[in-house]
Amino acid sequence: MLTTIATTAILIAFVICVWRVLNWVWLNPKKLEKWLRQQGLDGNQYRLLHGDARESSMMLVEASSKPISLHHDIAPYVTPFLYQSLKKYGKNSFTWHGPTPRVTIMNPEQIKHVFAKTNEFHRQELSPLLKLLVTGLVSHEGEKWAKHRRIINPAFHQEKLKNMLPAFYESNRDMMNKWEELVSDKEWIELDVWPHLNDLTRDIISRTAFGSSHEEGKRIFQLMDELAILIQQLVQNVYIPGWRFLPTKFNKKLKACDTEIRYLLKGIINKREKAMKAGEVDNNDLLGMLMEANSREIQENGGGTGMSLTDVMDECKIFYFAGQETTSVLLVWTMVLLAKHPIWQTRARDEVLEVFGNNRPDFNGLNRLKIVSMIIDEVLRLYPPATQLVRSIKKETRLGNLVLPAGVEINMPVMLVHHDRELWGDDATEFKPERFAEGVSKATKNQVSFIPFARGPRICIGQNFALTEAKMALAMILQRFTFELSPSYAHSPILVATLHPQHGAPLILRRL
């Protein structure tokens, strides 16, 4: 009797398991596909499990296999599958991320609605492996997001940012000294500025976030680089639940990176906690402000209301990764574009010298750099660090004239929106900073078509930090050097979590 019951239970469990797998890989995707087509949307037929992943991955490998001529119409090269899909099926269409359909929207009103309604359009549900890299505030929802935002927000207030300016300056001065030593008595040198800009932004994050030098955080950055490359390989394939538990070489490497990062971060946090208790630090860096705000949250609202050690480590990972990545890629593309367009380099330098002369840049002066700001906005438009933003739908939701079912994702292709001729004109893929002469609102005609840092309640909390950091670096570079593209420069923007120059950025530097 017991054997029969056990056999029956096993059979039922097996049938349930088979049904769930069948529903996941076939029945539910086909149901969603039918629904979307009835809404007038078009896209590829669903293909079992992998959807469009295989074709997308092959096109990406092909596109990145050779450099392109130096122009700014880079979407066909950076996001080839989505670009071709939109050409074939139109702007309101869908693609397949494994068994999940993604509806692409490029209408500014729809984009505005998605950013505003955070209770309807949620952050993309990440696989456990993706959460190794993209975690913390950017991945939380609901009350947990609100709590973390409340705790972290004071660290990014303007007055706090002003206090970080000396650290920005010290890191930039160190890089300038290295460059001047390399040029020395030479007329010019060829220098790949990409690794130098990486080191610069890493040093700034180390100083401003953790009150330490780049050397102390060097191993963490190396591990984050490895993790980013592994994750980029991962997102080109379909995630299968439970796959992360298999002892594959890939999984072991991922786990080893994450384990070591957490070990190092835990050491930094524990060291800071002891120093705070002993009254040995002033807590002017991001970690100190975060821990101080978290302690205040617990005191005011009771135990269990603050962030756990794991939460604090997750936020530290975001400080390290997002805080460094966004600014380094912004700086490298700005230098490439100013090298390509020397008239704008001259205009930017004239403005910097008019505001600062050869003196140390200050906070008020950085905010008066109108031409530099125009250039930065145009670089962010043409070369946004993140090329797309994805949201998920957990219940039937209306979006304009669309009624979308639970289980569908919304894709806002940042780069394609920024390059859309209908929104920006026939010169949409040309470098024209003058389009921002009267500000972003005028340039976009008050439409939500410029979204390098997202929009709405979940706009990037570090936006002002990144922009101030970039302005300081550009001001100090322009005060000391002129630069042009080296003949060895190969134009090859490629996604490695953010938009990197695949073959570096070799420039010809001359001292002023």
N, C-alpha and C positions, 0 to 999 in steps of 0.2 A: 504493500500500500504506500509506504513512504517513498519507495523507489519510483512508483508511478507518479506521485505528487511532485517529486523532485524533477522527474523527466518532463512533466507537463510545464512546470515553472520555467525550466530551462528553455523549452520550446517557445513558450509565450515571450520570454525575454528576447530570444533570438528573433522572433517575428517582429517584435517592437523595434528592435535595433535595425533590422533590415528595412522596415517601413520608414524609420527616421532618416536613414541614409538615402533611400530612394526619393523621399520627399525633398531632402536637401539638394541632391545632385540633379534631380530631374523634374518631379511633379511641381514643386513650388516655383522654380525658375520658369517653367513653361506657363504656369498660371499668371505670373507677373508679366511675362512677355506678352501674353494675350491682352492683359489689361492695358499695358502701355500702348500697344498698337491700336486698341480701341480709342485711346486718347489722341490718336493722330500722330504719335511718335514713331520713328522708324529707326532701324538698326540691324545689325547682323542677326541671323538666326542663332538661337542659343546652341552652343556646342558642349556636349557632356563634360561637366566638371571644370574644364579649363576656360570655357567661354572664349574671350578674345586674348587671353594672356599669352598664348604661344605665338600668335601672329604679331602681337604688340612687341614682345621680346625680340623676335627676329628682326622686325623693322628698326628697333632701337639699336641693335648690334650693327646692322647694315649702315644706318645713318651715322653712327659715331666711329665708323671704321676709317674715315678719312676726313681731313679738315675741309672747310668751305671757304669761299671767298669772303673777304671782310665786309659783310653787310649786316644789317640788323633784322632782316626777315628770317629769324632763326627758329620759329615755331615748327616748320616742317622737319627740321633737323633735331630739335630737342624733344618734341612730342609728336613723332611722325604718325603713329597710329591714330591718335585722336584728331590730328589735323586732317588726315585723309578721310576719316570717318565723317567729320563735319562737312567736308567737301562733297561727300557722297550722299549723306542723308539729311543735311541741313543743320542749322544751329540748334534747334530743339530736337534732339535725337538721343539715343541711348547706346551705351557700350556695355560689355560684360566684364566684370572683375571676378573671374571664376564664375560661380553660380549666382552672383549678385548683379543685378542691372544697375547701371549708373546713368541717370538722366542728366545730360549736359544742358546748362542754362547760360545764356549770354545776354539776356535782356536785363538792363539795369534795374528796372522796377522789381523784377523777380529776385534778382540778387539782393537788393535792398530788403525785401521781405524775408528772405532766408536769414540774413544777418540779424535782423531785428527780432525774429521770433525764435529765440533760443529754446523755448519750451516745446516747439514743434519740429525744429530742425536741429538735431543733436550732433555733437562731434562724431566723426566717423568712429564706428566701433572697431577698435584695433585688435589684431590677434595678440596673444600673450607675447609672441616674439617681437612684434613691432613696439610693444610697450617697454621693451628693454631700452629703447632709444627715445621714443616720443612719450614722455610721461609727465607727471606733475600737473601743474595748473592747466597746461594746454590740453590735457586729456580728460580732465575731470568734468562732471556734470552736476547740475542741481545744487543742493545745499553744500556739498563738499567743495565744488568750484567756488561758490559764493564765500565760503569760509576762508579758503586759501587766498582768494583774491583780496579779501578784507585784510588778512594778515600781511600779505606781501606788498600791497599797494603803497603803503607809506614809504617804502624803500625807493620808490621811483618818483616821488614828489620833486618838484623843481628845486627846492632848497637842498635836498639831498644830492641831486644831480650836480648842483654847483659845487658841493663839497668834494665831489669825485673828480673835478676838473684837474687838480694837481696831479692825480694819478694818471689821467689821460696824457697830460703834458710830459710827465717823466718817461712814460713808455715810448711816446713819440720821439722825445729827445734822444733816447737810447738808440732808436732805429736811425734817426738822422745822423747821429755820430758815426754809426757803422757805415752808412752810405758815403758820408764825407771822407771817411778814412779809405774806403774803396776807391773813390775818385782821386783823392789826394792831389798829386801834381799832374794827373792825366787830364787830357782835354775832355774825354768822355769815357764811359764804360758801358758794356752791355750787362744788364742785370735782370734776372728773372725775379720780378717783384712779388710774385704770388706767395712763395714761402715766407718772405719777409713780412708781408701783410698778415699772413696767418700768425706768425710769431708775435707781431704787434698786438693783434686783437686778443690773442691768448694771454699775453702779458697783462693787458688792460683788465681782462676778466679776472685773472689771478689776483691783481692788486685791489680792484674795486669790489669784487665779490667775496674774496677770501683773505684780503689783507696780507697776501703773500706774493712772492715773485713767481715768474713763469716757470722757473726751475722746479719749484715745489709741485706745481700742477702739471709738469711736462708729461709724466707717465699717464695721467688721467686723459690728457688730450690725445696722446698716441692711441690709447685704448678706445676713446670715443671715435677716432678716425676709423679704426678697424671695425668697430661696431656699425658705423654709418655705411661702410662699403658692403658689409655682410647684409645689412638690412635692405640696401638698395637691390642686391641680388634677390633677396627674399620677395620684395614687392612685385617683382616681375613674374612671380609664379603664384599658383593658387595655394592658399594656406589650408591644410587639412587638419581638423581638430585632432589633438593627441599626437601629432607628428613630432612636436617638440620633445616628447618624452623618449623618442627613439635615440639610441646612443650613436648617432651618426657623427662623422667628423665635423660637419657644419654646425650641428647642435652643440657639440662639445666646445667648439671655438666660441660660439655665442655665449654660452654659459660661463666659460672661463673669463671672457672680457667683462661681462656684467659682474661676476663675483669679485674680480680684482678692483673694478671701479668702486663698488660698494664698500669694499674693505678700506680703500684709500680715503673715500669720503667720510666714512665713519671715524677714521682716525682724525681727520681735520675737524669734524664736528665735536668730537670728544675733547680734543685739545682746546677748542674755543670755549666749550662749556666750562672747563676747569679754569681757564683764564678769566672768564666772566665772573665766576664765583669768587675768585681771588682779587677781583677788581683791577686786573692788569691790562684790560683793553677798553677802548672808547666806543667800540661797536659802530664805527662810521662806514664799514663796508656792508655789502648786501647780506652776507651771512649773519653778521652781528645784528643788523637791523631786523632780519627775519626771525632770529632766535629771541630777540628782545620783544618783538611784537607778539610772537607766539607765547612767550611767558606771560605777557600782559593779558592776552586773550584767556589763558587758563585761570589767571588770578581773578579776572573780572567776571568770568562766566562759569567757573568751576572746573574741576578735573574732567578730563575726557573731551573737552571742547577744543583743545588746540590740535596741533599736528604731532603725529608720532615721529619717532626717529626715522622710520622708513619714508614718511611723507617729506621730512626735511631733506633726506638724501635725494629723493626724486626731484625736488625743486632745485637742489644743487646741480643735478645732472643737466637740467634745463638751463641753468645759469651758464654752465660750462659749454654746452652744445649750441643752443640757440643764440646766446649772448655773443658768442665768438663767430659763429658761422655767418649770421646775417650781415654783420659789418665787414668781415673780410671779403665776402663776395661782392658787396656793394663797392668797396674800395677798389678791388682789382678791376671790375668792369668800368668804374669811373676813370681810372688811370688809362685803361685801354682806349676808351672813347675820347678822352682828352688828348691822347697821343695821336689818334686818328683825325681829330678835329682841332688843330692847333689854334685856330682863331678863338675858340671857346676857352682853350687853356690860357691864352693871353688875357682874355677878358676876366677870367676867374682870378688870375694872378694879380692883375691891376687892382681888382676890388680888394683882395686880401692885403696888398701893400698899402692901399689907401686907408683901410680900416686899422691895420696893425703896424704898418711899416715892417721893421724887422723885430718887433717886440713880441713878447709872449702873448698868444691869443687868450682873450678872456671871454667869460660867458656872455656878457652883453654884446660884445663885438661879434661873436659867432652867430648870434641871433639877427645881426644886421647884414649878414652876407646873403644878399638877395640873389645874385647871379650864381653863387655856389649852390644855394638851395634849389634854384631852377634846374641846374645841371644834375643834382642828386635826384630830383623827382623824375627827370627824363631818363636817367639811368635805371631807376627803379621801374619805370614804365616798360622800357625795352628789355631789361634783364632782371625781372623780379626774382628774388632768391627762391621763393616757392612758386612753382609754375601752376599749381592747382590747389583748390581747397575743397574738401569733401565733407558733406553732412549726411546723416542717416535719418530715416523716417521710421518711427516706431508704431505709428497708427495712421489710418487713412487721413490724408492731409490735402487741403486745397492750396494750390500755388498758381495764382492768376487764373487762367482758364483750364488748368490741369487739375485732375483729382488723382493723387498718387497713393498707392497702397503701402501698407507697412512692409518693410523688407527692402525697399528701394533706396538707393543712395542718390544724392544730388551732387553733381560735380560742377564747380565754378572754375573754369580754366583761366586762371589769372593772366597768363601770358597771352592767350588768344583774345581775351577781352581787351587787354592793353594794346593789342596790335590790330584791333578790328577797325577796318576802314569806315564802316558805317558809323562808328562812335567817334573816331578820331580824325577822319578825313583821308584823302588819298595819300597823304604823307605819313600815315600811321607808323610805318616801319623805318622812318628816317629820324635821325638824331637832330631834334629841334627844341632845345631848352626854352626858346622864346615862347613856346606854347603855354608855359607856366608863369609867364611874366606877371600876370595879374592873379596868381594863386591857383590852387587846385580846383576850386569851385568853378571859376571862369573857364579853365581848361577843359573841364568835364561837362560844362553846361549844366551844372548842378545834378548830374546823373551819377549813379554809383558805378563808375567805369574805371576807377583808379583804386586798386585794393591790394597794394603790396604788403600791408600789415593787417589785412582783413578789415572788418568794419563792425559797428554796433557794440553791444555790451562786451563782446569777447575780442575786441580789438587788441592787438599785441601790446602787452603791458610794458614792454621794453622799447617801444617805438622811439620815444624821445631820447632814451639812453643811446640807442644805435645811431640816430641822426646827429646828436651832439658829438659822439665819438668820431663819426665819419668827417664832420666839418673840421674838427680839431686836426685830424690827420692830414686832410687835404690842405688846410691853411698852412701847416708847417712844411709840407712837401713843396707847395707852390712858392713859399718864401725862399727856398734854398735851391730848387732844381727846375730845369726844363727837361722835358722828356718826349721822346718820339718812339714809334714802333720799331723794333729791330727787324731786319730782313728775315730773321729766323722765326718770327712770330707766326704761329699757325692757329687760325681761328677755329675753335672747336668747343663751343659751350656744351657741357654734358651734366646731366643730373647725377649728383652723388649726395642724396638728401636735399642739397640745395644746388644752385647752378654754378658749377666750377669751370674754370678754363682747363680743358683736358690736357693740353700740352704746355701749361704754364703761361706766363705773361712776360716774355723777354722784351725789355725796353732799353733804349739808349738814353742814359742819364748824363746831363751836363750841369755842373755847378753854376749858379748865378754869380 
